[in-house]
């Protein structure tokens, strides 16, 4: 199975002001693990789960260039409202 579903290179931004790109994606059984890399080299991670709450960094959005109606920032995962960080 390919580990490239098109996430690599997508722009990301966080509610706290950080910006970066998705630098890697790894597939697992019923999940996709994304590494987000900022220009200064720091990273964060988001795990998108098929069943259940997503995990990882909170407050992230990704830039969808091909959104219906024009480019748009979309929530990355369903964990953006959480107050804890897993």
C-alpha positions in Angstrom: 0.0 0.0 0.0 1.3 3.4 -0.9 2.0 5.9 1.9 1.2 8.8 -0.4 -2.4 9.9 -0.6 -1.5 13.4 -1.6 -1.0 15.0 1.9 2.8 15.7 1.4 3.5 19.3 0.6 0.1 20.7 1.7 0.3 24.0 3.5 -0.8 24.0 7.1 -1.4 26.7 9.7 -2.3 26.7 13.4 -4.5 28.9 15.5 -1.4 29.9 17.5 0.2 31.4 14.4 2.5 28.6 13.3 2.7 27.8 9.6 4.3 24.9 7.7 3.8 22.0 5.4 2.9 18.3 5.7 6.3 16.7 5.3 5.3 13.0 5.7 2.4 10.7 5.9 2.3 7.1 7.1 -0.5 4.7 6.8 -1.5 2.2 9.5 -4.4 0.0 10.1 -7.4 2.5 10.0 -5.3 5.6 10.5 -3.1 8.1 8.7 -0.2 9.8 10.6 0.9 13.2 9.3 4.1 15.0 10.3 3.8 18.8 10.1 7.1 20.7 9.7 7.6 24.4 10.3 10.3 26.5 8.5 12.4 26.5 11.7 12.5 22.7 11.6 10.2 22.0 14.5 7.4 19.5 14.0 4.0 18.5 15.2 1.9 15.5 14.4 -1.8 14.8 13.6 -3.2 11.3 13.4 -6.4 10.9 11.4 -8.4 7.9 12.5 -11.1 6.1 10.6 -13.0 5.2 13.8 -12.9 7.5 16.8 -11.3 10.8 17.7 -8.3 12.0 15.8 -5.1 12.5 17.8 -2.1 14.8 18.0 -1.7 18.5 17.7 -4.7 20.7 18.0 -5.7 23.9 16.1 -4.4 22.8 12.7 -5.9 23.6 9.3 -4.8 22.6 5.8 -5.0 24.6 2.6 -7.3 22.9 0.1 -6.5 24.5 -3.3 -9.2 22.6 -5.1 -12.1 23.2 -2.8 -15.5 23.7 -4.5 -16.0 27.4 -4.8 -12.3 28.2 -4.6 -9.3 27.6 -2.3 -10.1 27.3 1.4 -8.5 26.5 4.8 -10.1 23.3 6.2 -9.9 21.8 9.7 -7.2 19.1 9.9 -8.8 16.4 12.0 -11.6 16.5 14.5 -9.4 17.3 17.4 -9.3 21.1 17.1 -11.7 21.8 20.0 -9.9 19.7 22.5 -8.0 21.3 25.4 -5.6 18.4 26.0 -2.9 17.3 23.7 -2.3 13.6 23.1 
